[in-house]
Amino acid sequence: MVCGGARALQAGRWPALALAAVAIAVLRSRTMATPKKKYEGPTPEEKIVVALIELLEAGVAPWRRPWDSTGSGHHVNLLSGHRYRGSNPILLTLGMHIRGSALPYWCGFAEAKKLGIFPKKGSKAVHIMRPQLHSKEEEAASGEITLRSGVSPSGVSYRPVAVFNAFDLEGPALAGLIEARKAAAGLLQRPEPERLAAAEAALSNWPVPVSHGGDRACYLPAIDRIQLPDRASFLSAAGFYATWAHEAIHSTGHQSRLKRDLGGKFGQPRYALEELIAELGAVLLGDRLEIGTEIESHAAYLSHWIELLKQSPKLLFQVLRDARQAADLIYPEIPEGSAPEEQKARVPEPAPVGPAVAIAA
């Protein structure tokens, strides 16, 4: 009886088990047959370019800002105080212009959330570029294999990371954090004469000679020389150094240095491209030298840049890369974690250059 009852019970279960198996198979087939919908909207990079084009069309060079003690200093993380590096100061200054902010303080959503700080309704993040670490095996002379991590040598391995400006955040802890950042910036802020003297030393240390006179600033690649108007022609000392920085960036493209195409004429795409590299490279130098950027862009340049960016949105990131390489050649970034004393007073060693070029008398 027991055996017979067990067989009957098992016989009753088989149809149910078979139905369950069929149901699972159907569900699996439906899941496999219906792939997830692919996101077809603009990428973070494309959003950056669209926003930039809109500002350029409004007649604004949105990476320009003076350097003062009211908050227009280095872009830093709101919580840690760490400076944003590479080409990111340009992208963050662009983000400040878009939202009308004067606060160069930023943080990610997750880190702000831990302190009860959240983006305001309707606010949007700014995407910066974070370098990706890559690991590779290196064999020592002893035969020992070591795994090392570092930034890709190609310089193109970056991923966009979203950060929010302090202007777009809210929460009980926010005001205290902003005041703490302002106080920290005030301790590191050098008097203007000291900053201008440091800018003079840094730019004078660049081995391309400078001639003064006339009413025009330019770089002459044929003789590897920078031409600047007399200092008295400029409305401010910071404007003079910003113009010098712009022309110095041009000179990094010489064939003995970074070998950019400097042969274009006004109105040609390659001329506009080189001008944009010099413009953004000077912004990076202005940030590192703490002099800001106070030179005005001609309206014709803005229209040429708009055309370039509309034809090739990816061009902006090529320009950011080239601008950073140029700025690094003239005045490399101070290593993260260096002492405040080193940050306050620093005159770089001469940048390495290629064979000397004959200079006209």
C-alpha positions in Angstrom: 0.0 0.0 0.0 2.7 2.4 0.9 4.6 1.6 -2.3 1.6 1.9 -4.5 0.5 5.2 -2.8 4.0 6.7 -3.5 3.8 5.8 -7.1 0.3 7.4 -7.4 1.6 10.6 -5.7 4.6 10.8 -8.0 2.4 10.3 -11.0 0.2 13.2 -9.9 3.2 15.5 -9.6 4.7 14.9 -13.1 2.1 17.0 -15.0 2.6 19.9 -12.6 6.4 19.7 -12.9 6.2 19.5 -16.7 3.9 22.6 -16.9 6.4 24.5 -14.6 9.3 23.6 -16.9 7.4 24.8 -20.0 6.5 28.1 -18.2 10.1 28.7 -17.3 11.2 28.0 -20.9 8.7 30.4 -22.3 9.8 33.2 -19.9 13.4 32.6 -20.8 12.7 32.8 -24.5 10.8 36.0 -24.1 13.6 37.6 -22.0 16.2 36.6 -24.6 14.0 37.7 -27.5 13.4 41.2 -26.1 16.7 43.0 -25.8 17.0 46.0 -23.6 16.2 49.2 -25.4 19.4 51.0 -26.4 19.8 54.6 -25.2 19.8 56.8 -28.3 20.1 60.3 -26.6 23.1 62.6 -26.7 26.2 61.5 -24.8 27.6 63.6 -22.0 30.3 64.8 -24.4 27.7 65.8 -27.0 25.8 67.7 -24.3 29.0 69.6 -23.4 29.5 70.6 -27.0 25.9 71.7 -27.6 26.0 73.9 -24.5 29.3 75.4 -25.6 27.9 76.2 -29.1 24.9 77.9 -27.6 27.1 80.2 -25.5 29.4 81.0 -28.4 26.4 81.8 -30.6 25.4 84.3 -27.8 28.7 86.0 -28.2 30.3 84.6 -25.1 33.7 83.0 -24.6 32.5 81.0 -21.6 35.9 79.9 -20.3 37.0 83.4 -19.5 36.9 84.7 -15.9 39.0 87.1 -13.8 41.0 85.8 -10.8 40.0 87.3 -7.5 39.2 86.4 -3.9 35.4 86.3 -4.2 35.3 82.7 -5.2 36.8 82.9 -8.7 39.8 80.7 -7.8 40.7 77.1 -8.5 37.9 74.6 -9.1 37.9 72.2 -6.2 35.9 69.4 -4.7 33.4 70.9 -2.2 34.0 68.2 0.3 37.7 67.3 0.1 39.1 70.6 -1.3 41.1 68.6 -4.0 41.7 70.6 -7.2 40.3 69.4 -10.5 43.1 69.0 -13.0 44.0 68.4 -16.6 41.5 70.0 -19.0 38.7 70.0 -16.4 39.1 73.6 -15.3 37.9 74.6 -18.8 34.8 72.3 -18.6 33.9 73.4 -15.1 34.3 77.1 -16.0 31.9 76.4 -18.9 29.5 74.8 -16.5 29.6 77.9 -14.2 28.7 80.1 -17.1 25.8 77.9 -18.1 24.2 78.1 -14.6 25.3 81.7 -13.7 27.3 80.5 -10.7 30.3 82.2 -9.1 31.2 79.3 -6.9 34.0 77.0 -8.2 33.0 74.2 -5.8 31.8 70.8 -7.1 30.9 67.3 -5.9 29.3 64.1 -7.1 25.8 63.0 -6.2 26.8 60.0 -4.1 29.3 61.8 -2.0 26.9 64.7 -1.4 24.1 62.4 -0.5 26.1 61.0 2.4 25.9 64.4 4.0 22.3 65.0 3.3 23.0 67.4 0.4 21.1 67.0 -2.9 20.7 68.7 -6.3 17.9 71.2 -6.6 14.9 70.1 -8.7 15.7 70.6 -12.3 19.4 71.2 -11.9 21.9 69.4 -14.2 25.3 68.0 -13.7 28.5 69.0 -15.5 30.5 66.2 -16.9 34.3 66.2 -16.4 36.8 63.8 -17.8 38.4 61.3 -15.4 41.5 59.4 -16.6 41.3 55.7 -16.5 44.0 53.6 -14.9 45.4 50.7 -16.9 47.4 47.8 -15.5 50.3 46.2 -17.3 53.0 43.7 -16.4 56.6 44.9 -16.3 59.6 42.5 -16.1 62.6 43.6 -14.1 66.2 42.6 -14.9 65.9 39.9 -12.3 63.0 38.3 -14.1 60.5 39.4 -11.5 57.1 40.4 -12.9 55.4 43.5 -11.4 51.9 44.7 -12.1 51.8 48.4 -12.5 48.9 50.8 -12.9 48.9 54.1 -14.6 47.1 56.4 -17.0 47.0 55.2 -20.6 50.0 56.6 -22.5 47.8 57.4 -25.4 46.1 60.1 -23.4 42.7 59.2 -24.7 41.4 56.8 -22.1 39.0 59.0 -20.1 35.4 58.6 -19.0 32.9 61.3 -18.2 32.0 61.8 -14.6 29.0 63.9 -13.4 29.5 66.6 -10.8 27.2 69.3 -9.4 28.0 72.9 -8.7 27.5 74.2 -5.2 25.0 76.7 -6.7 22.8 73.8 -7.7 22.8 72.0 -4.3 20.8 72.3 -1.1 20.9 70.8 2.4 21.6 71.9 6.0 25.4 71.2 5.7 25.9 73.1 2.4 26.5 76.6 3.8 29.1 75.4 6.2 31.0 73.5 3.5 31.0 76.6 1.2 32.3 78.8 4.0 35.0 76.2 4.8 36.1 76.1 1.1 36.2 80.0 0.9 38.3 80.1 4.1 40.7 77.5 2.7 41.0 79.4 -0.6 41.7 82.6 1.3 44.6 81.0 3.2 46.2 80.0 -0.1 45.3 83.2 -2.0 48.5 85.2 -2.8 48.5 89.0 -3.1 48.1 90.2 -6.7 51.7 91.6 -7.0 53.1 88.2 -5.9 50.9 86.3 -8.4 51.9 88.7 -11.2 55.6 88.4 -10.4 55.3 84.6 -10.4 53.6 84.8 -13.8 56.3 87.0 -15.2 59.0 84.6 -13.9 57.1 81.5 -15.4 56.5 83.1 -18.8 60.0 84.6 -19.0 61.4 81.1 -18.3 59.8 79.9 -21.5 62.7 79.9 -24.0 61.0 81.6 -26.9 62.2 85.3 -27.1 59.7 88.1 -26.9 59.9 91.5 -28.8 57.8 94.5 -27.7 56.2 97.2 -29.8 53.5 97.8 -32.3 49.8 97.3 -31.8 49.5 93.6 -32.4 50.3 90.4 -30.5 51.4 87.3 -32.5 53.7 84.4 -32.7 56.1 84.2 -35.7 56.9 80.5 -36.3 59.4 81.3 -39.1 61.8 82.9 -36.6 60.3 81.3 -33.4 59.6 84.6 -31.7 56.7 86.2 -29.9 55.7 89.8 -30.6 53.7 91.7 -28.0 52.6 95.4 -27.8 54.3 97.5 -25.1 53.1 96.8 -21.6 51.6 100.2 -21.3 49.2 99.3 -24.1 47.3 96.9 -21.9 44.5 97.8 -19.6 45.8 95.6 -16.8 48.9 93.6 -16.0 46.8 90.4 -15.9 45.7 91.2 -19.4 49.3 91.5 -20.6 50.3 88.1 -19.1 47.1 86.5 -20.4 48.0 87.7 -23.9 51.6 86.5 -23.5 50.3 83.1 -22.3 48.2 82.9 -25.5 51.1 83.5 -27.8 53.4 81.2 -25.8 50.8 78.4 -26.3 51.0 79.0 -30.1 54.8 78.7 -29.8 54.5 75.1 -28.4 53.3 74.1 -31.8 56.7 74.8 -33.4 58.3 71.9 -35.3 60.9 71.6 -32.6 58.2 71.1 -29.9 54.7 69.7 -30.4 54.6 70.0 -34.2 51.1 71.3 -34.8 50.1 72.8 -38.1 50.7 76.5 -37.8 50.5 77.3 -41.5 46.8 78.3 -41.7 45.5 81.7 -42.7 42.7 83.7 -41.1 39.4 82.2 -42.1 40.7 78.7 -42.7 39.6 75.8 -40.5 43.2 75.0 -39.4 43.8 78.6 -38.4 40.6 78.6 -36.3 41.6 75.3 -34.8 45.0 76.6 -33.7 43.4 79.7 -32.3 41.1 77.6 -30.2 44.0 75.5 -28.9 45.9 78.7 -27.9 42.7 80.2 -26.3 42.1 77.1 -24.1 45.7 76.5 -23.4 46.0 80.1 -22.1 42.9 79.4 -19.9 44.8 76.5 -18.3 47.9 78.6 -17.8 45.8 81.4 -16.3 44.4 78.9 -13.9 47.8 77.5 -12.9 49.4 80.9 -12.7 46.4 82.4 -10.9 46.0 85.3 -13.2 42.7 84.4 -14.9 41.9 85.3 -18.5 41.1 88.9 -19.4 41.6 89.1 -23.2 38.7 89.5 -25.5 37.9 87.1 -28.4 37.1 88.7 -31.7 33.6 87.9 -32.9 35.1 86.3 -36.1 36.9 83.7 -34.0 33.6 82.8 -32.2 31.9 82.2 -35.5 34.8 80.1 -36.9 34.8 78.0 -33.7 31.0 77.4 -33.9 31.5 76.1 -37.5 34.3 73.7 -36.4 32.3 72.3 -33.5 29.2 71.8 -35.5 31.1 69.9 -38.2 32.9 67.7 -35.7 31.6 67.7 -32.0 34.5 65.4 -31.1 36.9 68.1 -32.1 36.5 69.9 -28.7 38.2 67.0 -26.9 41.0 66.9 -29.4 41.5 70.6 -28.7 41.4 70.1 -24.9 44.1 67.4 -25.3 46.3 69.6 -27.4 45.7 72.6 -25.1 46.7 70.6 -22.1 49.9 69.3 -23.7 50.9 72.8 -24.6 50.2 74.2 -21.1 52.1 71.3 -19.6 55.1 72.1 -21.7 55.2 75.7 -20.5 54.1 75.3 -16.9 53.4 71.7 -15.7 50.8 71.2 -13.0 51.9 71.1 -9.4 51.8 67.5 -8.2 48.8 66.5 -6.0 49.6 66.7 -2.3 52.5 69.1 -2.6 53.1 71.4 0.4 51.3 74.8 0.4 54.7 76.6 0.5 55.5 74.9 -2.8 52.2 75.9 -4.3 52.6 79.5 -3.2 56.0 80.1 -4.8 57.2 78.1 -7.7 59.3 79.0 -10.7 59.6 76.0 -13.2 62.8 74.7 -14.7 63.1 75.5 -18.5 60.8 73.2 -20.5 62.7 70.7 -22.7 62.6 71.7 -26.4 64.0 70.4 -29.6 67.0 71.8 -31.6 67.5 75.5 -31.5 65.9 77.5 -34.3 67.8 80.5 -35.8 66.4 83.8 -34.6 66.3 86.8 -36.8 68.0 89.9 -35.6 
